């Protein structure tokens, strides 16, 4: 019985570690993608106003 409880504890611990690693990897990927836009200061399209002024 103790062996089964120990195996379950190890399994849950390993699962928590993997889940934490996946969350950190997602954050790192998002940060890397955001840092990639530093060399492009303005990614918005240019707007030209063509209406006549009143």
N, C-alpha and C positions, 0 to 999 in steps of 0.2 A: 504494500500500500504506500509506503514511504517512497519507493522508487517511482511509482506512477505520479505522485505529487511532485517529486523532484523533476521528472521529465516534463510535466505540464508547466512548471515554473520556468524551466529553461526555454521551452517553446515560446511561452508568452514574452519572456525577456528578449529572445531573438527577434520576435515579431515587432516588438516595440522599437528595437534598435534599427531594424530595416525601415520601419515607417518613419522614424526620425531622419534617417539618411535620405529617404526619398523627398521629404519636405525640404530639407536643406538643399538638395540638388535642384529642386524647382526654384527656390529663391536665388540660387547662384545663376541659373540659366536666365531668369528674368533680369537680374542685375547685369549680366553680360550683354543681353540684348539692349538694355537701356543705355549702357556705356557705349555701345556701337553707334549710337546716334549723336555722340558728342562732336563728331567731325562734321555734322550736318546741322548747323545752328537753326535753320528755318526750313522745316519740311512742309509747311503749309503752302498751298498754291497761291499765286499772286492774283489779287483781285483788282480789276480795272473797272472804274465807274464810267459808264458811257452815257448816262442820262444827262440831258441838258440842265443847266442851273437856272433856277427861276428867280 
